[in-house]
Amino acid sequence: MAYVVPLTGGVRFKADEDEARIIVSGNDTDGRYSLLEWTIAAAENPAESVKKDYGPHLHRRCEETFLIQEGTLDFLIGDEVVTLEEGDFVRVPPGVKHGYQNVSGKSVRMLVTFTPGGLEELFLKYRSDQDDMKGAGFVSDATRYHGSEFGLPNP
């Protein structure tokens, strides 16, 4: 079934300081993919962001893509860090370590896909803008259902 999702549509949520919107969920595509718009909050003290922590992780059962729509972002792929700017695109195949850090002092807006879809449901389940957030369960569920690994070493 074809349909349009207006700018005001989708499901919005917060993930710590970041804001996100599920534009198309895996439930909408029979699990084939999902599409999110993600706004990464500006670093509070960009000049002091000397400690590089990209939140390295991987997903063995899904591919992720990132399209930077606005801003600049340090992005970890494997053990290499690249600076992404507006219009840059990254494809992260299953099993590849990745992460990012915003040290720009400005927010960064990007589109993110998961193929197959489903991982976005965990962000919704464990979102930080609800009273009874069960944060620790995110890692457990992502590991169990998507073959994710967290706490990997930074380069």
Residue frames relative to the residue before (quaternion, step in Angstrom):
aa qw qx qy qz dx dy dz
M 1.0000 0.0000 0.0000 0.0000 0.00 0.00 0.00
A 0.3163 -0.7419 0.5649 0.1747 3.58 -0.81 1.01
Y 0.1258 0.7828 -0.6044 0.0783 3.56 -1.13 0.67
V 0.3832 -0.6940 0.5644 0.2301 3.54 -1.33 0.29
V 0.1706 -0.7412 0.6378 0.1212 3.56 -1.06 0.79
P 0.2919 -0.7774 0.5278 0.1788 3.62 -0.42 1.16
L 0.7120 -0.4482 0.3315 0.4270 3.56 -1.29 0.30
T 0.7077 0.4383 -0.2532 0.4928 3.57 1.06 -0.69
G 0.5847 0.6136 -0.3544 0.3950 3.60 1.28 -0.12
G 0.5861 0.5652 -0.4493 0.3677 3.51 -1.33 -0.14
V 0.4918 -0.6279 0.5142 0.3153 3.53 -1.36 -0.12
R 0.1904 -0.8038 0.5586 0.0749 3.57 -0.58 1.19
F 0.0929 0.7784 -0.6174 0.0654 3.55 -1.19 0.67
K 0.3769 -0.6828 0.5706 0.2573 3.53 -1.36 0.18
A 0.0998 -0.7384 0.6639 0.0638 3.52 -1.22 0.68
D 0.7655 -0.2014 0.0530 0.6088 3.54 0.07 1.36
E 0.8207 -0.1788 0.1403 0.5242 3.62 -0.69 -1.03
D 0.5983 0.5800 -0.3513 0.4268 3.59 1.25 -0.34
E 0.2321 -0.7378 0.6132 0.1607 3.53 -1.30 0.43
A 0.0321 -0.8149 0.5784 -0.0206 3.55 -1.00 0.78
R 0.1444 -0.7542 0.6352 0.0830 3.48 -1.37 0.38
I 0.2753 -0.7147 0.6170 0.1811 3.56 -0.85 0.98
I 0.2348 -0.7846 0.5628 0.1123 3.55 -0.53 1.21
V 0.7683 -0.0171 0.0446 0.6383 3.55 0.99 -0.94
S 0.2125 -0.7928 0.5598 0.1142 3.59 -0.72 1.01
G 0.6623 -0.4834 0.3913 0.4178 3.52 -1.30 0.24
N 0.5923 0.5690 -0.3577 0.4445 3.58 1.16 -0.58
D 0.6643 0.5079 -0.2933 0.4633 3.59 1.16 -0.64
T 0.7695 0.3575 -0.1604 0.5042 3.60 1.20 -0.56
D 0.4918 -0.6562 0.4140 0.3951 3.57 1.25 0.38
G 0.7196 -0.4816 0.2346 0.4419 3.55 1.05 0.85
R 0.4541 0.7216 -0.4410 0.2805 3.61 1.22 -0.10
Y 0.7826 -0.1713 0.1461 0.5804 3.62 0.89 -0.85
S 0.1476 -0.7371 0.6383 0.1658 3.53 -1.39 0.03
L 0.1945 -0.7664 0.6049 0.0944 3.55 -1.25 0.52
L 0.0356 -0.7961 0.6037 -0.0246 3.54 -0.85 1.07
E 0.2513 -0.6792 0.6575 0.2076 3.50 -1.32 0.44
W 0.0617 -0.8179 0.5712 -0.0325 3.57 -0.69 1.13
T 0.1081 -0.7738 0.6217 0.0548 3.57 -0.89 0.95
I 0.2200 -0.7837 0.5744 0.0872 3.53 -0.56 1.25
A 0.4655 -0.7022 0.4680 0.2670 3.55 -0.73 1.08
A 0.5657 -0.5852 0.4645 0.3489 3.54 -1.22 0.59
A 0.5264 -0.5966 0.4964 0.3472 3.55 -1.17 0.61
E 0.5037 -0.6657 0.4541 0.3113 3.58 -0.90 0.89
N 0.7940 0.0761 -0.0073 0.6031 3.58 0.94 -0.91
P 0.1616 -0.8466 0.4941 0.1142 3.61 0.41 1.15
A 0.6417 0.5240 -0.3386 0.4461 3.60 1.00 -0.68
E 0.7048 0.4442 -0.2589 0.4888 3.58 1.16 -0.55
S 0.5019 0.6599 -0.4227 0.3661 3.60 1.27 0.06
V 0.1379 0.8243 -0.5317 0.1375 3.55 0.96 0.95
K 0.6525 0.4835 -0.3158 0.4906 3.56 1.03 -0.76
K 0.2258 -0.7927 0.5552 0.1117 3.53 -0.47 1.19
D 0.1273 0.7610 -0.6242 0.1225 3.53 -0.62 1.18
Y 0.1453 -0.8367 0.5274 0.0253 3.53 -0.24 1.33
G 0.4128 -0.6988 0.4829 0.3286 3.60 1.24 -0.11
P 0.0544 0.8563 -0.5130 0.0265 3.61 0.95 0.85
H 0.1532 0.7582 -0.6163 0.1476 3.53 -0.98 0.98
L 0.1287 -0.7689 0.6129 0.1288 3.56 -1.31 0.03
H 0.2297 -0.7318 0.6235 0.1515 3.53 -1.34 0.34
R 0.3072 -0.7847 0.5125 0.1652 3.59 -0.58 1.11
R 0.7708 0.3753 -0.1847 0.4804 3.59 1.15 -0.52
C 0.7773 0.2393 -0.2106 0.5424 3.58 1.13 0.34
E 0.3752 -0.6759 0.5923 0.2271 3.49 -1.32 0.56
E 0.1459 -0.7680 0.6153 0.1013 3.57 -1.15 0.65
T 0.0789 -0.7572 0.6425 0.0880 3.53 -1.19 0.57
F 0.1517 -0.7724 0.6145 0.0526 3.53 -1.23 0.65
L 0.0371 -0.7663 0.6414 0.0011 3.57 -0.91 0.97
I 0.2881 -0.7691 0.5479 0.1588 3.56 -0.53 1.20
Q 0.2029 -0.7999 0.5589 0.0818 3.55 -0.69 1.14
E 0.7982 -0.0273 0.0666 0.5981 3.56 1.10 -0.71
G 0.7796 0.3328 -0.2579 0.4637 3.58 -0.95 0.91
T 0.3773 -0.6833 0.5665 0.2640 3.54 -1.37 -0.18
L 0.0869 -0.8045 0.5863 -0.0391 3.53 -1.08 0.85
D 0.3267 -0.6912 0.6013 0.2324 3.58 -1.03 0.79
F 0.0692 -0.8252 0.5594 -0.0353 3.57 -0.63 1.18
L 0.2670 -0.7607 0.5789 0.1224 3.55 -0.89 1.04
I 0.0375 0.7547 -0.6535 0.0449 3.57 -0.91 1.02
G 0.7835 -0.0018 -0.0515 0.6192 3.58 -0.37 1.21
D 0.7126 -0.3674 0.2921 0.5215 3.59 -0.53 -1.17
E 0.5640 0.5827 -0.3804 0.4446 3.57 1.28 0.32
V 0.2029 -0.7597 0.6073 0.1137 3.56 -1.04 0.84
V 0.0370 -0.7799 0.6248 -0.0024 3.56 -0.87 1.00
T 0.3672 -0.6940 0.5680 0.2468 3.54 -1.19 0.55
L 0.1874 -0.7924 0.5762 0.0707 3.54 -0.67 1.16
E 0.1352 -0.7752 0.6145 0.0563 3.52 -1.11 0.81
E 0.7589 -0.3712 0.2793 0.4563 3.52 -1.34 0.16
G 0.7924 0.2717 -0.2348 0.4930 3.56 -0.84 1.05
D 0.5677 0.5939 -0.3959 0.4102 3.63 1.19 -0.30
F 0.1844 -0.7813 0.5944 0.0477 3.53 -1.13 0.82
V 0.0709 -0.7783 0.6231 0.0312 3.57 -1.06 0.80
R 0.1359 -0.7432 0.6495 0.0853 3.54 -1.06 0.87
V 0.0946 -0.7878 0.6083 0.0191 3.56 -0.78 1.09
P 0.2686 -0.7818 0.5406 0.1562 3.61 -0.31 1.22
P 0.6683 -0.4762 0.3625 0.4417 3.60 -1.20 0.31
G 0.8118 0.3036 -0.2227 0.4464 3.56 -1.11 0.77
V 0.6045 0.5534 -0.3659 0.4410 3.62 1.23 -0.03
K 0.4436 -0.6864 0.5149 0.2587 3.56 -0.86 1.03
H 0.1332 0.7844 -0.5946 0.1158 3.55 -0.96 0.90
G 0.1503 0.7564 -0.6300 0.0916 3.52 -1.36 0.24
Y 0.1909 -0.7863 0.5749 0.1214 3.55 -1.24 -0.01
Q 0.1025 -0.7583 0.6390 0.0779 3.50 -1.38 0.30
N 0.2613 -0.7478 0.5926 0.1461 3.53 -0.92 0.97
V 0.0311 0.8006 -0.5956 0.0582 3.58 -0.50 1.19
S 0.4411 0.7566 -0.4019 0.2672 3.57 1.29 0.17
G 0.4476 -0.6777 0.4757 0.3379 3.60 1.11 -0.50
K 0.7140 0.3233 -0.2274 0.5779 3.58 1.33 -0.01
S 0.5596 -0.5883 0.4437 0.3793 3.57 -1.14 0.47
V 0.2493 -0.7396 0.6103 0.1354 3.54 -1.28 0.56
R 0.1478 -0.7826 0.6010 0.0665 3.56 -0.89 0.97
M 0.0784 0.8038 -0.5831 0.0885 3.58 -0.86 0.97
L 0.3690 -0.6582 0.6009 0.2636 3.49 -1.37 0.35
V 0.1001 -0.7903 0.6043 0.0139 3.56 -0.97 0.93
T 0.0851 -0.7754 0.6214 0.0738 3.58 -1.02 0.80
F 0.1676 -0.7164 0.6645 0.1311 3.51 -1.34 0.51
T 0.0150 0.7859 -0.6168 0.0401 3.55 -0.87 1.00
P 0.4463 -0.3182 -0.7963 0.2557 1.60 -1.00 2.28
G 0.6138 -0.5485 0.4235 0.3781 3.53 -1.31 0.27
G 0.4357 0.7003 -0.5107 0.2427 3.53 -1.30 0.25
L 0.6306 0.5532 -0.3425 0.4232 3.58 0.97 -0.81
E 0.5858 0.5973 -0.3647 0.4088 3.59 1.11 -0.65
E 0.5939 0.5850 -0.3650 0.4146 3.59 1.12 -0.59
L 0.6252 0.5317 -0.3460 0.4546 3.60 1.11 -0.58
F 0.6090 0.5303 -0.3590 0.4680 3.59 1.05 -0.68
L 0.6549 0.5050 -0.3059 0.4717 3.55 1.02 -0.79
K 0.6616 0.5206 -0.2997 0.4488 3.57 0.94 -0.91
Y 0.7995 0.2770 -0.1222 0.5189 3.58 0.92 -0.92
R 0.2181 0.8128 -0.5103 0.1775 3.59 1.17 0.50
S 0.4616 -0.7155 0.4648 0.2428 3.54 -1.12 0.70
D 0.6385 0.5237 -0.3476 0.4441 3.62 1.20 -0.01
Q 0.5833 0.5142 -0.4116 0.4753 3.55 1.06 0.75
D 0.6207 -0.6038 0.3630 0.3441 3.57 -1.10 0.67
D 0.8006 0.2824 -0.1402 0.5096 3.59 0.91 -0.83
M 0.0605 0.8293 -0.5501 0.0777 3.58 0.86 0.96
K 0.1736 -0.7738 0.6051 0.0704 3.53 -0.95 0.97
G 0.1250 -0.8831 0.4471 0.0673 3.59 0.78 1.11
A 0.6653 0.5255 -0.3339 0.4119 3.60 0.83 -0.87
G 0.6194 0.5813 -0.3432 0.4009 3.59 1.10 -0.56
F 0.5206 0.6476 -0.4186 0.3665 3.60 1.18 -0.44
V 0.6870 0.4817 -0.2894 0.4608 3.58 0.78 -1.03
S 0.6536 0.5219 -0.3106 0.4516 3.56 0.93 -0.89
D 0.6972 0.4636 -0.2743 0.4730 3.59 0.86 -0.95
A 0.6480 0.5118 -0.3255 0.4606 3.61 0.97 -0.82
T 0.6375 0.5152 -0.3228 0.4732 3.58 1.05 -0.72
R 0.6969 0.4917 -0.2708 0.4464 3.55 0.87 -0.99
Y 0.8079 0.3393 -0.1533 0.4568 3.59 0.73 -1.06
H 0.8020 0.2772 -0.1289 0.5132 3.60 1.10 -0.59
G 0.4625 -0.7008 0.4370 0.3225 3.59 1.27 0.14
S 0.3170 0.7727 -0.4912 0.2474 3.57 1.13 0.65
E 0.1207 -0.7479 0.6477 0.0814 3.52 -1.28 0.55
F 0.1174 -0.8002 0.5877 0.0243 3.55 -0.89 1.01
G 0.7427 0.4092 -0.2925 0.4420 3.56 -1.31 0.25
L 0.3232 0.7432 -0.5211 0.2676 3.58 1.15 0.53
P 0.6010 -0.5987 0.3756 0.3732 3.62 -1.11 0.51
N 0.4472 -0.6289 0.5674 0.2874 3.51 -1.26 0.65
P 0.5689 -0.6015 0.4161 0.3760 3.61 -1.10 0.48
